[in-house]
Every structure is written in structure tokens, then in C-alpha cells.
Amino acid sequence: MKQSTWSSVSLVRHYKTLDCEFICHTPFDIKMGFSHIFLRNKTKITPVEIVRETQRLLLCISSDHGLKQEEKKKEADLKQEKKAAAALAKNIRALKSIAYGNDESSAVSRACAQLTEEFFRENTLLLLIVCLPKLTLEAQRDATQVVANLLRHKVQSRLIASEYLEKNTDVLDLLVAGCGNMDMAIQYGEMLRACLRHQSAARYVLESPAHLKKFFDYIQLRYFDIASNAALTLKELLTRHKYSLVPEFLSKNYEWFFADFNSKLLESSDYFTRIQATKLLGHMLLDHSNSAVMARYVSSRNNLRIVMNLLRDSSKCIRIKAFHVFKLFAANQNRPSDIITVLVANRSKLLRFLADFKTDKEDECFEADKAQVMKEIVALDPRDQSYE
């Protein structure tokens, strides 16, 4: 085997020769203002070196060099891979200790800064995403926590992670695809949502219709982990960056977005999909930053039809969520004539429904909103030109 290239086996052997077992840094080292991880042979290595060793191990377990035929792997090769995975789990625990601190000491900003810089200098995040399914559940949890921490960590007021994600959108491609993996949806979803806190990452996903439409598909699946994770991710995408990115996106993509949102989610036969979509619709339309989008949505007769059908849903929870959207139609003082026609035609039914409509617990705000909606419906007159 040539020494000039790192193969799966050579990486494991290289790591093994270090005879390393990471031990958490001591309070003395914290007081000195620098965090170290000690090896069994008492050699100190810095956070930068731990990241580099982690990257080598990730390359090892993700690579098939010298082990091309999986079915013909020797027992020794499989043992070496297991050792590499075990060593990687220890490394990830060491990274977590630096990022979060431990029972004896808190995290040190200088060490965290070094860790963050080195982690995003190379493609360590990409390798970690690829290798995540090969780790134990505990190592996966540790890795997810490390990534979440480093993604929000600033180094000299710079969000290094944001710059990295802007240049390495393939990381986001992998995470979006991973959210449809039955075994890994939760872990990949947590990582993706941590990335979406950065506006550059959220913009990339929103401006890639294929990515966004995948979440419309994921949320409809019968696998709860995938569906619930998709609901959380959609909410993050469509509500976090609400003062610039989201209103701009919804305005530019109104037609296809709400056509798909209505037909695939609000009108779904699946209860979980309907309730999550109704909640999300309320979050979007009731936010003042989306006022222009809201005005457009409540001017559509088809949207009114869908929301009125949700008011008749067998689930009281969905009916309540739908009411908070319906009240926007009733409160609109610039109603198109076709909206007035529908409301007047259904006035008696709506008033009877609203009179009996109550929440499980006394809610003064809900009752006040309901009274105002009823007042608006009673006052409707199709001959009143002010509504035209």
C-alpha cells in the first residue's frame, strides 16, 4: 500500500499507532485559558488536531479504497472498520466536551473558536453527514449536538458557518435528501434546521423548488419521524427569516407555492398533514411581515372554500386553527365581490356554527375574535358598493 494516499486500512492503522484515548480537559487547563485533550501517552493535542484526526477517521469509514467488494471483505477489515468507528465516537465526544464543556468545567471561548475555524476550514461537516448512519445512536446524538453548537458559534464576530454553507451548498442538498431517510430523518432534520438559522442556507433551500417540494412530500408520509421532522423544518423555513427572506419568497412564488400547499397539505386526507398545514398557514398569514401575502390569500374564493371546509373538520383542534385563518377573510375590508357572495350565501350556517363554537378552556381573546367575526358577517350586504 502506497503511503502517499490514505486508504481505509492505512487510516485505521495510522490512528491505532497513536494509542489514543481522549480524556476530558481538567479545571487546571481551563484556568490557564486553553482547553486540551490528553492522550493516554500524555501527549497533548489541540482542538485543531482533534478535528484533523476526526476528519481522517471519517475519510476512513466513508471510503472504499482497497475494499471495493463489500461482500468479500475480510473479517480483519470489518474489525478495523469497527475500531475506526469506535475511535471516531471518542473523538466526537471530545469535540462535544470542548464545545459545551463538561461536568467539571465550562467551555473555553478560545478553544471553541479554534474548533469552529478548523471544523469549517475543510469539509468535515460533509464527511460527518455522509458517515452519520455508520455511527452508534449515542455518537449520532453527540455529532448532532456538536454541529448545532458550531453552526451558531462566532469567531471574532464572524459567522464562519454561514460563509461555509454559502460556498458548500452540497451539504444542504445531502441534508434535505437525508430528511427522507426512515432511520436518519431526526438527526439530519436537526442538523438541517441548525443550518437554516443562517439566512444564506434558508435562501438556498427556498429558492430550490425541488427541495421545498420534497418537504411537501415528506410531511404526507406515514412514517411519523419523517412527517413530524418535515413539519418542523417547513415551519423553520417559512417563519424564521420573516422580515426579508420569507415575504420576498412568498410574493415571488405565490402561485405555485399556495397551489401545492392547498392541494397537497390543507386538503390532504391525512389528519397529521392537515393539522400541521393549518397551524403553519396561521403562522404565516397572521404575521405582520406577510401582510401583502395575507391580503392576496384572503381575496381568493378558492382559499375561502378550503378554509370553510376546515371549519367543518372532525378534529376540533383543526377547526380552531382554521378559525384563526377564517377571521382574516371576515375582517378584510376590501373583500372582492365573490368573497362577499360566498359569505352571504352561507351566513345563517356560519352564524349558527360560530354561536356554538367554543374552546375547551375559557379564552377571552377567542370569544372576542368570534364576536367580531359574527358582527362582520351579520353586517355584510352584497349591494354595498364599499365592499366591491
C-alpha positions in Angstrom: 0.0 0.0 0.0 1.4 3.4 -1.0 2.0 5.8 1.8 1.1 8.8 -0.5 -2.7 8.1 -0.3 -4.9 7.5 2.7 -6.8 4.2 2.3 -9.5 2.8 4.7 -7.0 0.4 6.2 -4.0 2.7 6.3 -6.0 5.4 8.1 -7.1 3.0 10.8 -3.5 1.7 11.3 -2.3 5.3 11.5 -4.8 6.1 14.1 -4.1 2.9 16.0 -0.4 3.7 16.3 -1.3 6.8 18.3 -2.7 4.5 21.0 -5.1 7.3 21.9 -8.0 7.5 24.3 -9.3 11.0 24.9 -9.8 12.3 28.4 -11.7 15.5 29.2 -9.7 18.6 30.0 -9.1 19.4 33.6 -10.1 22.5 35.6 -6.4 23.5 35.7 -6.3 23.7 31.9 -9.4 25.8 31.9 -7.9 28.3 34.3 -4.9 28.5 32.1 -7.3 29.8 29.4 -6.8 27.0 27.0 -8.5 23.6 26.5 -6.6 20.5 25.8 -7.5 16.9 25.3 -5.0 14.4 26.8 -3.9 11.2 25.2 -3.2 8.1 27.2 0.5 8.5 26.4 0.3 12.1 28.0 0.8 13.8 24.6 -1.4 16.9 24.4 -3.2 17.8 21.3 -5.2 20.9 20.5 -8.8 21.2 19.2 -7.4 21.7 15.7 -5.6 18.4 15.9 -8.7 16.6 17.2 -10.7 17.9 14.2 -8.0 16.7 11.8 -7.9 13.2 13.4 -11.7 13.2 13.2 -11.6 14.0 9.5 -9.1 11.3 8.9 -11.3 8.7 10.6 -14.3 10.0 8.7 -12.5 9.5 5.5 -11.6 6.0 6.6 -15.1 4.8 7.3 -16.6 6.6 4.3 -14.0 5.3 1.8 -14.0 2.0 -0.1 -10.4 2.3 -1.2 -8.9 -1.2 -1.1 -12.3 -2.6 0.0 -14.2 -2.2 -3.2 -16.1 -5.5 -3.0 -18.3 -5.3 0.2 -19.3 -8.9 0.0 -15.6 -10.0 0.0 -14.4 -8.0 3.0 -12.2 -9.9 5.2 -13.0 -10.3 8.9 -9.9 -8.3 9.7 -11.1 -5.4 7.6 -14.5 -5.4 9.3 -12.8 -5.3 12.7 -10.7 -2.4 11.6 -13.7 -0.5 10.4 -15.4 -1.2 13.8 -12.3 0.1 15.6 -12.3 3.2 13.4 -16.0 3.9 14.2 -15.3 3.4 18.0 -12.3 5.8 17.8 -14.5 8.3 15.9 -17.1 8.1 18.6 -14.5 9.0 21.2 -13.3 11.9 19.0 -16.8 13.2 18.7 -17.3 13.1 22.5 -14.0 15.1 22.8 -15.3 17.7 20.3 -18.6 17.9 22.3 -16.6 18.4 25.5 -14.7 21.3 24.0 -17.9 22.8 22.5 -20.1 22.5 25.6 -17.7 21.9 28.5 -18.3 19.0 30.9 -19.3 18.3 34.5 -16.1 19.8 35.9 -15.7 22.9 33.7 -17.4 25.1 31.1 -16.4 25.6 27.5 -13.5 27.9 26.8 -14.1 30.5 24.1 -10.6 30.3 22.6 -10.7 26.6 22.2 -14.3 26.8 20.8 -13.0 29.4 18.3 -10.2 27.1 17.2 -12.5 24.2 16.9 -15.0 26.1 14.8 -12.4 27.5 12.4 -10.8 24.1 11.8 -14.2 22.3 11.5 -15.4 24.6 8.7 -11.9 25.0 7.1 -12.3 21.7 5.3 -15.3 19.5 4.5 -15.5 17.9 7.9 -19.2 18.6 8.1 -19.9 17.0 4.8 -17.9 13.9 5.8 -19.8 13.7 9.1 -23.1 13.8 7.3 -22.1 11.0 5.0 -20.8 8.9 7.8 -23.6 9.5 10.3 -25.5 6.3 9.6 -22.4 4.3 10.3 -22.2 5.6 13.9 -23.9 4.4 17.0 -27.0 6.2 18.2 -25.1 7.8 21.0 -22.4 9.0 18.6 -25.1 10.3 16.2 -26.6 12.4 19.1 -23.2 13.7 20.1 -22.4 14.6 16.5 -25.8 16.4 16.0 -25.1 18.5 19.2 -21.6 19.4 18.1 -22.8 20.5 14.7 -25.6 22.6 16.2 -23.2 24.3 18.5 -20.5 25.1 15.9 -23.1 26.3 13.4 -24.0 29.2 15.7 -20.6 29.9 17.1 -19.0 33.3 16.2 -15.2 33.7 15.7 -14.2 37.4 16.1 -17.8 38.4 15.3 -17.7 36.3 12.1 -20.3 33.6 11.5 -17.9 31.2 9.8 -20.6 28.6 9.4 -22.7 31.0 7.3 -19.8 31.6 5.0 -19.1 27.9 4.7 -22.7 27.0 3.9 -22.9 29.7 1.2 -20.0 28.1 -0.6 -20.8 24.5 0.1 -24.5 24.1 -0.8 -23.9 20.3 -1.4 -24.1 20.0 2.4 -27.7 21.3 2.3 -28.5 19.0 -0.6 -27.4 16.0 1.4 -29.4 17.0 4.5 -32.6 17.7 2.5 -32.3 14.2 1.0 -31.5 12.7 4.3 -34.7 14.0 5.8 -36.5 11.4 3.8 -34.4 8.6 5.3 -36.5 6.5 7.7 -33.6 5.7 10.0 -31.9 9.1 10.0 -34.6 11.7 9.5 -34.5 13.1 13.0 -30.7 13.5 13.1 -30.5 15.0 9.6 -33.5 17.2 10.3 -31.9 18.7 13.4 -28.7 19.4 11.5 -30.7 21.0 8.7 -32.7 23.2 10.9 -29.5 24.4 12.6 -28.2 25.3 9.2 -31.4 27.1 8.3 -30.8 29.6 11.1 -28.4 31.1 8.6 -30.3 33.2 6.1 -28.0 32.1 3.2 -28.8 28.5 3.8 -32.6 29.2 4.1 -32.5 31.2 0.9 -30.8 28.4 -1.0 -33.4 25.8 0.1 -36.3 28.2 -0.5 -35.0 29.1 -3.9 -34.7 25.5 -4.9 -38.3 24.5 -5.6 -37.3 20.8 -5.8 -36.0 20.9 -2.2 -39.1 22.7 -0.8 -41.5 20.4 -2.6 -39.7 17.4 -1.1 -40.9 18.6 2.3 -44.5 18.8 1.0 -44.0 15.1 0.1 -42.2 14.1 3.3 -45.0 15.6 5.6 -47.5 13.3 3.9 -45.7 10.1 4.5 -46.9 7.5 7.0 -43.6 7.4 8.8 -44.0 9.7 11.8 -40.3 10.5 12.2 -40.1 11.8 8.6 -43.5 13.6 8.7 -43.0 15.3 12.0 -39.5 16.3 11.1 -40.7 17.7 7.8 -43.4 19.8 9.6 -40.7 21.3 11.9 -38.4 22.1 9.0 -41.2 23.7 7.0 -42.0 25.9 9.9 -38.4 26.9 10.3 -38.1 27.7 6.6 -41.2 29.8 6.4 -41.2 31.7 9.7 -37.7 32.3 10.9 -36.4 34.9 8.5 -39.7 36.7 8.4 -38.5 40.3 7.9 -36.9 39.9 4.5 -36.4 36.5 3.0 -39.8 34.8 3.6 -42.1 37.7 2.5 -40.0 38.1 -0.6 -40.1 34.3 -1.3 -43.9 34.1 -0.8 -44.5 37.1 -3.0 -42.4 35.8 -5.9 -43.6 32.2 -5.6 -47.2 32.8 -4.5 -49.0 30.9 -7.3 -47.2 27.5 -7.2 -46.5 27.6 -3.5 -50.1 28.0 -2.4 -51.4 25.8 -5.1 -49.3 23.0 -3.8 -49.8 24.0 -0.1 -53.6 23.9 -0.5 -53.9 20.8 -2.6 -51.2 18.6 -1.0 -51.4 19.7 2.6 -54.6 21.6 3.6 -56.8 19.2 1.6 -54.9 16.1 2.5 -56.9 13.1 3.7 -54.3 12.6 6.5 -55.1 14.2 9.8 -51.5 14.9 10.8 -50.8 16.7 7.5 -53.9 18.8 7.7 -53.3 20.0 11.3 -49.7 20.8 10.7 -50.5 22.7 7.5 -53.4 24.6 9.1 -51.1 25.7 12.0 -48.4 26.8 9.6 -50.8 28.7 7.4 -51.9 30.6 10.5 -48.3 31.4 11.5 -47.6 32.8 8.0 -50.8 34.8 7.4 -51.1 36.3 10.9 -47.5 37.7 10.9 -47.5 41.4 10.1 -44.4 40.9 7.9 -46.5 38.9 5.5 -49.4 41.4 5.3 -49.2 41.7 1.5 -49.3 37.9 1.1 -52.2 37.7 3.6 -54.2 40.3 1.7 -53.8 38.3 -1.5 -54.6 35.0 0.1 -57.9 36.2 1.7 -59.0 37.6 -1.6 -59.3 34.2 -3.2 -62.7 32.4 -3.3 -61.0 29.0 -3.6 -58.9 29.7 -0.5 -62.1 30.7 1.4 -63.7 27.4 0.3 -60.8 25.4 1.6 -60.7 27.2 5.0 -64.5 26.9 5.4 -64.2 23.1 4.8 -61.6 23.0 7.5 -64.1 24.7 9.9 -66.2 21.5 9.4 -63.3 19.1 10.1 -63.9 16.3 12.5 -61.0 17.5 14.6 -61.8 20.3 17.0 -58.1 21.3 17.0 -58.1 21.8 13.2 -61.4 23.7 13.5 -59.9 26.2 16.0 -56.7 26.6 13.9 -58.9 27.2 10.8 -61.0 29.8 12.6 -57.9 32.0 13.1 -57.4 31.9 9.3 -61.1 32.4 8.6 -61.3 35.5 10.7 -58.9 37.2 8.3 -61.4 36.7 5.5 -64.2 38.2 7.6 -62.1 41.1 8.8 -60.9 42.1 5.3 -62.4 45.5 4.5 -61.5 45.1 0.8 -63.4 41.9 0.1 -63.9 41.0 -3.6 -67.5 40.5 -4.6 -67.1 36.8 -5.0 -65.9 36.5 -1.3 -69.0 38.5 -0.2 -71.2 36.3 -2.3 -69.9 33.1 -0.6 -70.1 34.6 2.9 -73.7 35.9 2.4 -74.9 32.6 0.9 -73.6 30.8 4.0 -74.4 33.5 6.5 -77.0 31.6 8.5 -74.9 28.4 8.7 -71.8 30.3 9.7 -73.6 32.2 12.4 -75.1 29.0 13.9 -71.8 27.3 13.8 -70.0 30.2 15.4 -72.6 30.6 18.1 -72.0 27.0 19.3 -68.2 27.1 18.6 -66.2 27.1 21.9 -62.7 26.1 23.0 -62.2 23.5 25.8 -60.9 26.2 28.2 -62.3 29.7 28.6 -60.5 32.0 26.2 -61.4 35.7 26.2 -59.4 36.5 23.1 -61.0 33.7 21.2 -64.5 34.8 22.3 -63.7 38.4 21.3 -62.5 37.4 17.9 -65.5 35.2 17.4 -67.9 38.1 18.3 -66.2 40.4 15.9 -66.3 37.8 13.1 -70.1 37.3 13.7 -70.6 41.1 13.7 -68.8 41.4 10.3 -70.9 38.6 8.8 -74.2 40.0 10.0 -73.3 43.4 8.6 -72.5 42.0 5.1 -74.6 43.4 2.3 -73.9 42.3 -1.3 -75.4 45.6 -2.5 -72.9 47.7 -0.5 -70.5 49.1 -3.1 -67.9 49.7 -0.4 -67.1 46.0 -0.5 -66.7 45.9 -4.2 
